[in-house]
Amino acid sequence: MPLILDGSTGVTFPAGGVGNPASAVVGLTDTQTLTNKSVVATQLTGTVAAARLPAGAVLQVVSATYSTQVTNSTQTNADTGLTATITPSSATSKILCIVNMAGLYNGGNNGLGHQLQLIRGATNIGTFARYTNYITSALGLINHAGYNFLDSPSTTSATTYKVQFCKSDGTAGTVGVQQNSDVSAITLMEIAV
């Protein structure tokens, strides 16, 4: 039966106003659980806090490339030019480093090879190439080397990773990277723990 308010009778409301049914979702202060319901992507706004993501989730990705040739004629480490910086969102996060060094060249000297190192800040966290290029001509041999490393930097400060290289031994000659402008690449992925 409809309620008609025509001014001839009064209506009394309870103090504080009329309450909503228990199942109503009103305003931004109500918390409700959606069961067997769906929300379309256009209705979602904001971001999901990193702390809410499960272990193993990728929180961010940083990548860089470098293609300028760099040479080294010593057994002292020199920068390859390949570098990337990431700022972890949590001190417990892991950083997955994926490196591909291209255009490794031994200057045409028999028995001369490269030693490559992945560096975090000023710390060597992994040596990933110690090999010799055996060649029969002065043209040398061009190779590439890949490396994956799961690091635990334990910081939320900006952290720089780079690759350094030197000659593998005291054999005379020069080694190089990014020969012929070959492109080296590094990818850093922050992984939730």
C-alpha positions in Angstrom: 0.0 0.0 0.0 1.5 3.4 -1.0 2.2 6.1 1.6 0.8 9.4 0.6 2.0 12.6 2.2 -0.5 15.4 1.6 0.0 17.6 4.6 -3.1 16.4 6.4 -1.2 13.8 8.5 2.2 13.9 10.1 5.0 11.4 9.7 7.5 10.8 12.5 11.0 9.6 11.6 13.3 8.0 14.2 16.1 10.1 15.7 19.1 10.0 13.4 17.1 9.3 10.3 15.9 6.2 8.6 18.4 3.3 8.6 19.4 1.3 5.6 18.8 -2.4 5.2 21.6 -4.6 6.4 22.6 -5.6 2.9 22.7 -2.1 1.5 26.0 -0.7 0.1 26.0 3.0 0.7 28.8 5.6 0.6 32.5 5.0 1.0 32.5 3.9 4.6 30.6 0.6 4.2 32.7 -2.5 3.7 31.1 -5.3 1.7 32.3 -8.7 0.4 31.5 -9.5 -3.2 30.4 -13.1 -3.6 29.9 -14.5 -7.1 29.9 -10.9 -8.4 32.1 -9.3 -11.1 33.7 -5.9 -11.5 34.6 -4.6 -14.9 38.1 -3.1 -15.4 36.7 0.3 -16.2 35.2 0.4 -12.6 38.6 -0.1 -11.0 40.8 2.8 -10.0 44.0 3.2 -8.0 46.8 0.6 -7.5 47.2 -2.6 -5.6 49.7 -2.2 -2.7 52.9 -4.3 -3.2 52.4 -5.8 0.2 49.1 -7.3 -1.1 50.8 -9.2 -4.0 51.8 -12.8 -3.5 55.4 -14.0 -3.2 56.9 -14.3 -6.7 55.0 -11.4 -8.2 56.9 -9.0 -10.4 56.7 -5.5 -8.8 58.6 -3.5 -11.4 60.9 -4.0 -14.4 63.9 -1.8 -15.5 65.9 -2.4 -18.6 68.7 -0.8 -20.6 70.8 -1.5 -23.6 74.2 -0.4 -24.8 75.9 -0.7 -28.2 79.1 1.3 -28.2 82.3 -0.7 -28.6 84.5 -0.8 -25.5 88.0 -2.4 -25.4 90.4 -3.5 -22.6 94.0 -4.6 -23.0 94.5 -5.4 -19.2 93.4 -7.8 -16.6 91.9 -4.9 -14.6 88.1 -4.6 -14.8 86.7 -1.9 -17.0 83.0 -0.9 -17.4 81.3 -2.3 -20.5 78.9 0.7 -20.5 75.9 -1.6 -19.8 74.2 -0.4 -16.6 70.7 0.0 -15.0 69.4 1.3 -11.7 66.4 0.1 -9.8 64.8 1.3 -6.5 63.3 -1.7 -4.7 59.9 -1.0 -3.0 60.8 -3.3 -0.1 64.1 -4.3 1.6 63.0 -7.9 1.4 62.5 -7.9 -2.4 64.8 -9.9 -4.6 66.2 -8.5 -7.9 66.3 -10.8 -10.8 69.2 -9.7 -13.1 69.1 -10.9 -16.7 72.2 -9.9 -18.8 73.1 -10.5 -22.4 76.5 -9.3 -23.4 77.0 -9.0 -27.2 79.9 -8.6 -29.5 82.6 -10.2 -27.4 85.8 -9.9 -29.4 89.3 -11.1 -28.6 91.3 -8.9 -31.0 92.6 -11.8 -33.1 94.9 -13.3 -30.5 95.0 -17.1 -29.9 94.2 -18.1 -26.4 92.8 -14.7 -25.3 89.3 -14.6 -23.7 87.0 -12.5 -21.6 86.2 -12.4 -17.9 82.8 -10.7 -17.3 81.4 -9.7 -13.9 78.0 -8.5 -12.7 78.5 -5.6 -10.3 76.0 -4.2 -7.7 77.3 -0.8 -6.6 81.0 -1.7 -6.2 80.5 -5.4 -5.3 81.1 -8.2 -7.6 78.0 -10.5 -7.3 78.8 -12.9 -10.1 81.5 -13.8 -12.6 79.8 -15.3 -15.7 82.3 -15.7 -18.5 85.8 -17.0 -18.3 86.4 -18.6 -21.6 89.0 -18.6 -24.3 88.4 -17.9 -28.0 90.6 -20.2 -30.1 91.0 -18.8 -33.5 93.1 -19.3 -36.6 93.0 -15.9 -38.2 93.7 -12.3 -37.2 90.0 -11.5 -37.7 89.1 -12.8 -34.2 85.9 -14.4 -33.1 82.8 -12.6 -32.0 80.5 -14.3 -29.4 78.0 -13.4 -26.8 77.4 -14.4 -23.2 74.3 -14.5 -21.1 73.8 -14.5 -17.3 70.9 -14.7 -14.8 71.3 -13.9 -11.1 68.7 -13.5 -8.3 70.1 -10.9 -6.0 69.1 -9.8 -2.4 70.2 -6.2 -2.1 68.3 -5.7 1.2 67.6 -2.0 0.6 65.0 0.4 -0.6 67.6 2.8 -2.0 68.4 3.2 -5.7 70.7 0.3 -6.6 72.9 0.3 -9.7 73.9 -2.9 -11.6 76.5 -3.0 -14.3 78.8 -5.3 -16.2 82.6 -5.0 -16.1 85.1 -7.0 -18.1 88.8 -7.7 -18.5 91.2 -10.1 -20.2 90.9 -13.7 -18.9 94.7 -14.1 -18.7 98.0 -12.4 -19.4 98.0 -13.3 -23.1 99.0 -10.3 -25.2 96.2 -8.5 -27.0 92.9 -6.7 -26.5 89.4 -7.8 -25.7 86.3 -5.9 -26.6 82.5 -5.9 -26.1 79.7 -4.6 -28.4 82.0 -5.1 -31.4 80.3 -3.9 -34.6 77.8 -2.0 -32.5 76.2 -5.2 -31.3 73.6 -4.5 -28.6 74.1 -5.7 -25.0 71.1 -5.7 -22.7 70.3 -5.8 -19.0 66.9 -6.3 -17.4 66.2 -5.9 -13.6 63.0 -7.3 -12.2 61.9 -6.7 -8.6 60.3 -9.9 -7.2 58.1 -9.9 -4.2 59.1 -12.3 -1.3 
